[in-house]
Amino acid sequence: MDEHSDYDHNATKIICATIYNSTGLIDWKENSILWNKHLDKYLTKYHQVGYHALFYKFTKLMNKNKYIFKLGKYMAIQRTEDINRVMNNKPRHIKGMIIRYVFEPICFIYGYILSKVIN
């Protein structure tokens, strides 16, 4: 999957907008910078490819189902809190840490498989 393909660009915009609208996080720009710094420091391109492929579908469901919306909102807020603590050398946020321990390996594996199948 090419990093600059229409799918990646459109999926990224949809995911970012949906997550932003769901979380109610006050400072979107600050959190976006935090997420990108964390991505650059701790995650790989496979994580990013897998995340966008999986959560593109999930965000479409968030827009159609209030329970999935609430779940996505909860996960985004908890994950952001854990990333914030990690990046500021503070004790981990347990709920966010668990969410990340579950989903980051899944995103990596899915992204790795997609990258190998497409290339």
Backbone as ProteinMPNN parsed JSONL, in Angstrom:
{"seq_chain_A": "MDEHSDYDHNATKIICATIYNSTGLIDWKENSILWNKHLDKYLTKYHQVGYHALFYKFTKLMNKNKYIFKLGKYMAIQRTEDINRVMNNKPRHIKGMIIRYVFEPICFIYGYILSKVIN", "coords_chain_A": {"N_chain_A": [[0.85, -1.176, 0.0], [0.718, 2.074, -0.958], [2.011, 4.899, 0.663], [1.016, 7.36, -0.059], [-1.361, 7.016, -1.345], [-4.775, 7.416, -2.553], [-6.552, 6.039, -0.912], [-5.203, 5.858, 1.587], [-4.915, 8.594, 2.191], [-7.588, 9.541, 2.246], [-8.69, 7.775, 4.146], [-7.199, 8.422, 6.417], [-8.015, 11.081, 6.854], [-10.764, 10.694, 7.385], [-10.707, 9.018, 9.645], [-9.284, 10.641, 11.499], [-10.997, 12.904, 11.685], [-13.385, 11.734, 12.636], [-12.574, 10.562, 15.066], [-11.677, 12.853, 16.392], [-14.09, 14.358, 16.542], [-15.537, 12.676, 18.191], [-14.23, 12.486, 20.65], [-14.187, 14.837, 22.166], [-11.984, 16.115, 23.03], [-10.211, 18.914, 24.066], [-7.985, 20.418, 23.023], [-7.233, 19.898, 20.001], [-5.071, 20.231, 18.201], [-2.814, 20.105, 19.877], [-3.067, 17.476, 20.904], [-2.926, 16.034, 18.53], [-0.288, 16.553, 17.736], [1.004, 15.298, 19.88], [0.178, 12.598, 19.445], [1.424, 12.116, 16.973], [4.164, 12.44, 17.612], [4.45, 10.318, 19.369], [3.881, 8.193, 17.649], [6.054, 8.412, 15.832], [8.163, 7.849, 17.581], [7.647, 5.348, 18.859], [6.16, 3.525, 17.287], [5.688, 1.631, 14.192], [5.742, 1.76, 10.549], [4.081, -0.296, 9.848], [2.295, -0.518, 11.981], [0.882, 1.845, 11.558], [-0.254, 1.509, 8.982], [-1.865, -0.758, 9.47], [-3.516, 0.241, 11.522], [-4.913, 2.331, 10.2], [-6.225, 0.857, 8.195], [-7.854, -0.924, 9.696], [-9.297, 0.805, 11.444], [-10.518, 2.561, 9.751], [-12.754, 1.243, 8.794], [-14.019, 0.862, 11.24], [-14.557, 3.51, 12.082], [-16.462, 4.248, 10.236], [-18.571, 2.674, 11.099], [-18.903, 3.842, 13.598], [-20.192, 6.19, 12.984], [-22.709, 5.303, 12.46], [-23.779, 3.866, 14.56], [-24.683, 4.291, 17.865], [-23.629, 2.97, 20.099], [-21.249, 1.829, 19.261], [-20.023, 4.2, 18.621], [-19.743, 5.318, 21.202], [-18.004, 3.422, 22.32], [-15.735, 3.746, 20.659], [-15.099, 6.408, 21.265], [-14.505, 6.195, 24.007], [-12.262, 4.466, 23.924], [-10.445, 6.05, 22.437], [-10.053, 8.289, 24.1], [-8.983, 7.103, 26.429], [-6.661, 5.88, 25.402], [-5.282, 8.135, 24.475], [-4.77, 9.417, 26.905], [-3.0, 7.584, 28.099], [-0.856, 7.657, 26.259], [-0.122, 10.332, 26.545], [0.834, 10.297, 29.179], [2.984, 8.478, 28.954], [4.648, 9.842, 27.149], [5.321, 12.002, 28.691], [6.782, 10.977, 30.729], [5.404, 9.898, 32.981], [3.528, 7.89, 35.372], [1.894, 5.043, 33.926], [-1.361, 5.039, 32.378], [-3.785, 2.952, 33.287], [-6.165, 1.886, 31.969], [-5.896, 2.924, 29.356], [-3.427, 1.832, 28.733], [-4.002, -0.908, 28.657], [-5.799, -0.998, 26.496], [-4.024, -0.196, 24.484], [-2.142, -2.291, 24.616], [-3.653, -4.367, 23.636], [-4.608, -3.512, 21.053], [-2.439, -2.348, 19.572], [-0.55, -4.434, 18.845], [-2.273, -5.938, 17.18], [-2.828, -4.092, 15.153], [-0.236, -3.805, 14.125], [0.331, -6.428, 13.142], [-1.74, -6.766, 11.243], [-1.177, -4.607, 9.549], [1.378, -5.343, 8.687], [0.845, -7.701, 7.279], [-0.9, -6.691, 5.276], [0.871, -4.957, 3.972], [2.727, -6.744, 2.899], [1.142, -8.314, 1.234], [0.125, -6.497, -0.626], [2.402, -5.379, -1.72]], "CA_chain_A": [[0.0, 0.0, 0.0], [1.509, 3.286, -1.07], [1.686, 5.842, 1.728], [0.374, 8.543, -0.588], [-2.509, 6.643, -2.167], [-6.043, 8.057, -2.192], [-7.125, 5.319, 0.219], [-4.533, 6.292, 2.811], [-5.221, 9.997, 2.451], [-8.996, 9.647, 2.624], [-8.895, 7.035, 5.393], [-6.609, 9.212, 7.491], [-8.894, 12.228, 7.119], [-12.006, 10.202, 7.98], [-10.397, 8.539, 10.992], [-8.946, 11.787, 12.343], [-12.189, 13.724, 11.916], [-14.332, 10.991, 13.459], [-12.033, 10.457, 16.422], [-11.706, 14.203, 16.969], [-15.466, 14.712, 16.866], [-16.077, 11.808, 19.232], [-13.544, 12.527, 21.937], [-14.414, 16.045, 22.933], [-10.704, 16.639, 23.495], [-10.245, 20.368, 23.883], [-6.928, 20.947, 22.161], [-6.988, 18.921, 18.947], [-3.731, 20.413, 17.651], [-1.861, 19.592, 20.866], [-3.168, 16.016, 20.934], [-2.439, 15.536, 17.249], [1.179, 16.599, 17.831], [1.367, 14.239, 20.823], [0.007, 11.301, 18.778], [2.448, 11.974, 15.937], [5.461, 12.226, 18.269], [4.426, 8.942, 19.876], [3.984, 7.329, 16.472], [7.433, 8.459, 15.341], [9.102, 7.3, 18.558], [7.365, 3.994, 19.342], [5.439, 2.635, 16.376], [6.282, 1.442, 12.865], [4.82, 1.999, 9.431], [3.099, -1.38, 9.846], [1.257, -0.112, 12.922], [0.084, 2.901, 10.944], [-1.038, 0.909, 7.898], [-2.885, -1.597, 10.091], [-4.457, 1.113, 12.238], [-5.792, 3.005, 9.25], [-7.071, -0.129, 7.523], [-8.859, -1.43, 10.638], [-10.146, 1.826, 12.035], [-11.313, 3.172, 8.678], [-14.038, 0.54, 8.837], [-14.604, 1.103, 12.551], [-15.097, 4.868, 12.144], [-17.714, 4.268, 9.46], [-19.584, 2.12, 11.994], [-19.132, 4.823, 14.663], [-21.146, 7.186, 12.492], [-24.016, 4.681, 12.264], [-24.243, 3.159, 15.747], [-24.3, 5.081, 19.035], [-22.841, 2.171, 21.034], [-19.905, 1.769, 18.683], [-19.506, 5.553, 18.798], [-19.312, 5.456, 22.606], [-16.824, 2.581, 22.493], [-14.617, 4.424, 19.996], [-14.775, 7.596, 22.061], [-13.856, 5.722, 25.232], [-10.929, 3.952, 23.594], [-9.592, 7.157, 22.003], [-9.712, 9.111, 25.26], [-8.085, 6.334, 27.309], [-5.385, 5.72, 24.699], [-4.624, 9.441, 24.48], [-4.262, 9.666, 28.263], [-1.805, 6.76, 28.313], [0.22, 8.204, 25.43], [0.292, 11.565, 27.194], [1.653, 9.948, 30.349], [4.234, 7.873, 28.479], [5.479, 10.874, 26.532], [5.746, 12.944, 29.73], [7.468, 10.191, 31.769], [4.54, 9.746, 34.15], [3.007, 6.512, 35.476], [0.957, 4.662, 32.873], [-2.807, 5.066, 32.583], [-4.069, 1.514, 33.176], [-7.157, 1.566, 30.927], [-5.285, 3.219, 28.064], [-2.351, 0.874, 28.527], [-4.62, -2.183, 28.257], [-6.29, -0.803, 25.128], [-2.868, -0.186, 23.59], [-1.56, -3.635, 24.588], [-4.505, -5.217, 22.802], [-4.787, -3.077, 19.673], [-1.221, -2.04, 18.817], [-0.048, -5.632, 18.138], [-3.212, -6.287, 16.11], [-2.581, -3.14, 14.059], [1.059, -4.151, 13.531], [0.21, -7.677, 12.376], [-2.597, -6.509, 10.087], [-0.421, -3.727, 8.665], [2.476, -6.121, 8.105], [0.242, -8.593, 6.276], [-1.356, -5.869, 4.159], [2.048, -4.442, 3.252], [3.348, -7.848, 2.153], [0.204, -8.773, 0.212], [-0.008, -5.455, -1.648], [3.702, -5.183, -2.392]], "C_chain_A": [[0.891, 1.233, 0.0], [1.059, 4.297, -0.019], [0.898, 7.043, 1.223], [-0.839, 8.221, -1.466], [-3.767, 7.372, -1.695], [-6.664, 7.371, -0.982], [-6.515, 5.818, 1.511], [-4.929, 7.712, 3.172], [-6.662, 10.155, 2.935], [-9.272, 8.947, 3.947], [-8.369, 7.829, 6.565], [-7.505, 10.39, 7.849], [-10.179, 11.787, 7.818], [-11.763, 9.767, 9.416], [-10.131, 9.719, 11.916], [-10.175, 12.621, 12.673], [-13.172, 13.018, 12.839], [-13.846, 10.903, 14.892], [-12.07, 11.82, 17.109], [-13.12, 14.577, 17.402], [-16.026, 13.884, 18.012], [-15.482, 12.071, 20.605], [-13.9, 13.726, 22.792], [-13.124, 16.606, 23.511], [-10.62, 18.119, 23.128], [-9.212, 20.831, 22.863], [-6.533, 19.903, 21.127], [-5.561, 19.013, 18.434], [-2.68, 19.835, 18.595], [-1.873, 18.065, 20.904], [-2.674, 15.391, 19.642], [-0.91, 15.511, 17.229], [1.676, 15.486, 18.745], [1.295, 12.87, 20.149], [1.103, 11.077, 17.735], [3.842, 11.758, 16.523], [5.55, 10.801, 18.791], [4.581, 7.944, 18.732], [5.431, 7.265, 15.984], [8.409, 7.758, 16.284], [8.9, 5.804, 18.832], [6.747, 3.029, 18.337], [6.1, 2.6, 15.004], [5.266, 1.787, 11.784], [3.757, 0.903, 9.375], [1.96, -1.091, 10.828], [0.305, 0.878, 12.259], [-0.805, 2.352, 9.825], [-2.177, 0.068, 8.476], [-3.952, -0.788, 10.804], [-5.444, 1.758, 11.27], [-6.72, 2.019, 8.532], [-8.182, -0.632, 8.447], [-9.832, -0.34, 11.083], [-10.896, 2.66, 10.999], [-12.712, 2.558, 8.699], [-14.771, 0.835, 10.144], [-15.243, 2.498, 12.625], [-16.366, 5.011, 11.306], [-18.862, 3.716, 10.314], [-19.913, 3.089, 13.13], [-20.193, 5.836, 14.25], [-22.563, 6.632, 12.372], [-24.618, 4.09, 13.537], [-23.759, 3.873, 17.002], [-23.465, 4.29, 20.036], [-21.403, 2.017, 20.543], [-19.242, 3.135, 18.789], [-18.966, 5.734, 20.216], [-18.07, 4.622, 22.881], [-15.597, 3.236, 21.872], [-14.161, 5.644, 20.763], [-14.007, 7.198, 23.312], [-12.42, 5.274, 24.956], [-9.975, 5.089, 23.213], [-9.147, 8.009, 23.185], [-8.726, 8.377, 26.171], [-6.706, 6.17, 26.685], [-4.596, 7.029, 24.717], [-4.034, 9.743, 25.852], [-3.0, 8.841, 28.53], [-0.628, 7.292, 27.509], [0.758, 9.49, 26.052], [1.207, 11.271, 28.383], [2.993, 9.344, 29.937], [5.176, 8.95, 27.954], [5.979, 11.902, 27.54], [6.376, 12.245, 30.925], [6.695, 10.135, 33.082], [4.064, 8.305, 34.217], [1.914, 6.259, 34.429], [-0.491, 4.778, 33.327], [-3.297, 3.647, 32.282], [-5.044, 1.187, 32.04], [-6.589, 1.805, 29.535], [-4.179, 2.236, 27.719], [-2.911, -0.469, 28.049], [-5.132, -2.094, 26.819], [-5.126, -0.853, 24.139], [-2.224, -1.564, 23.499], [-2.363, -4.593, 23.722], [-4.416, -4.801, 21.33], [-3.498, -2.779, 18.909], [-0.611, -3.278, 18.16], [-0.965, -6.068, 16.988], [-2.987, -5.385, 14.901], [-1.27, -3.462, 13.355], [0.928, -5.373, 12.626], [-0.618, -7.45, 11.107], [-1.871, -5.632, 9.07], [0.712, -4.447, 7.966], [1.941, -7.019, 6.988], [-0.21, -7.799, 5.051], [-0.171, -5.381, 3.316], [2.69, -5.522, 2.4], [2.452, -8.315, 1.025], [0.149, -7.776, -0.933], [1.284, -5.261, -2.407], [4.139, -6.447, -2.978]], "O_chain_A": [[1.731, 1.396, 0.886], [-0.138, 4.522, 0.161], [0.184, 7.681, 1.997], [-1.287, 9.065, -2.242], [-3.816, 7.881, -0.575], [-7.237, 8.035, -0.118], [-7.242, 6.167, 2.441], [-5.244, 8.0, 4.327], [-6.913, 10.835, 3.931], [-10.01, 9.47, 4.782], [-9.023, 7.906, 7.605], [-7.727, 10.663, 9.028], [-10.631, 12.451, 8.751], [-12.537, 10.113, 10.308], [-10.697, 9.787, 13.007], [-10.371, 13.003, 13.827], [-13.735, 13.646, 13.735], [-14.61, 11.14, 15.829], [-12.452, 11.923, 18.275], [-13.318, 15.061, 18.516], [-16.906, 14.352, 18.733], [-16.159, 11.897, 21.618], [-13.91, 13.632, 24.02], [-13.159, 17.474, 24.383], [-10.928, 18.509, 22.002], [-9.547, 21.566, 21.934], [-5.61, 19.119, 21.348], [-4.904, 17.988, 18.248], [-1.757, 19.151, 18.153], [-0.817, 17.433, 20.934], [-2.063, 14.322, 19.665], [-0.311, 14.547, 16.754], [2.654, 14.807, 18.429], [2.225, 12.071, 20.258], [1.646, 9.977, 17.628], [4.621, 10.972, 15.984], [6.589, 10.151, 18.675], [5.325, 6.97, 18.843], [5.965, 6.18, 15.751], [9.374, 7.142, 15.832], [9.873, 5.073, 19.019], [6.816, 1.816, 18.535], [6.957, 3.426, 14.691], [4.099, 2.066, 12.061], [2.647, 1.147, 8.903], [0.8, -1.384, 10.541], [-0.915, 0.767, 12.381], [-1.982, 2.701, 9.741], [-3.318, 0.168, 8.026], [-5.143, -1.087, 10.707], [-6.654, 1.734, 11.492], [-7.885, 2.334, 8.292], [-9.331, -0.752, 8.021], [-11.046, -0.548, 11.096], [-11.821, 3.392, 11.352], [-13.717, 3.265, 8.631], [-15.986, 1.034, 10.156], [-16.337, 2.651, 13.167], [-17.245, 5.807, 11.636], [-19.983, 4.223, 10.262], [-21.058, 3.158, 13.578], [-20.992, 6.283, 15.073], [-23.515, 7.394, 12.202], [-25.822, 3.84, 13.598], [-22.554, 4.046, 17.188], [-22.664, 4.882, 20.759], [-20.46, 2.072, 21.332], [-18.036, 3.224, 19.022], [-17.862, 6.244, 20.404], [-17.176, 5.066, 23.601], [-14.534, 3.277, 22.492], [-12.961, 5.887, 20.894], [-12.98, 7.794, 23.636], [-11.489, 5.656, 25.664], [-8.816, 5.084, 23.627], [-7.984, 8.407, 23.259], [-7.747, 8.966, 26.63], [-5.694, 6.308, 27.371], [-3.387, 7.028, 24.948], [-2.924, 10.266, 25.952], [-2.042, 9.342, 29.118], [0.487, 7.371, 28.026], [1.969, 9.706, 26.078], [2.233, 11.927, 28.563], [4.025, 9.673, 30.521], [6.363, 8.961, 28.282], [6.958, 12.601, 27.275], [6.495, 12.828, 32.003], [7.267, 10.304, 34.159], [4.177, 7.57, 33.236], [1.124, 7.145, 34.101], [-0.801, 4.634, 34.509], [-3.228, 3.198, 31.138], [-4.77, 0.3, 31.232], [-6.776, 0.986, 28.635], [-4.011, 1.854, 26.561], [-2.355, -1.091, 27.144], [-4.922, -3.008, 26.022], [-5.229, -1.478, 23.083], [-1.802, -1.973, 22.417], [-1.808, -5.525, 23.14], [-4.177, -5.639, 20.461], [-3.471, -2.947, 17.69], [-0.183, -3.191, 17.009], [-0.486, -6.515, 15.945], [-2.958, -5.855, 13.763], [-1.192, -3.402, 12.128], [1.366, -5.35, 11.476], [-0.236, -7.895, 10.025], [-1.942, -5.884, 7.867], [0.982, -4.198, 6.791], [2.509, -7.085, 5.898], [0.067, -8.192, 3.917], [-0.227, -5.399, 2.086], [3.15, -5.245, 1.293], [2.947, -8.68, -0.041], [0.129, -8.175, -2.097], [1.265, -5.005, -3.611], [5.205, -6.508, -3.59]]}, "name": "protein", "num_of_chains": 1, "seq": "MDEHSDYDHNATKIICATIYNSTGLIDWKENSILWNKHLDKYLTKYHQVGYHALFYKFTKLMNKNKYIFKLGKYMAIQRTEDINRVMNNKPRHIKGMIIRYVFEPICFIYGYILSKVIN"}
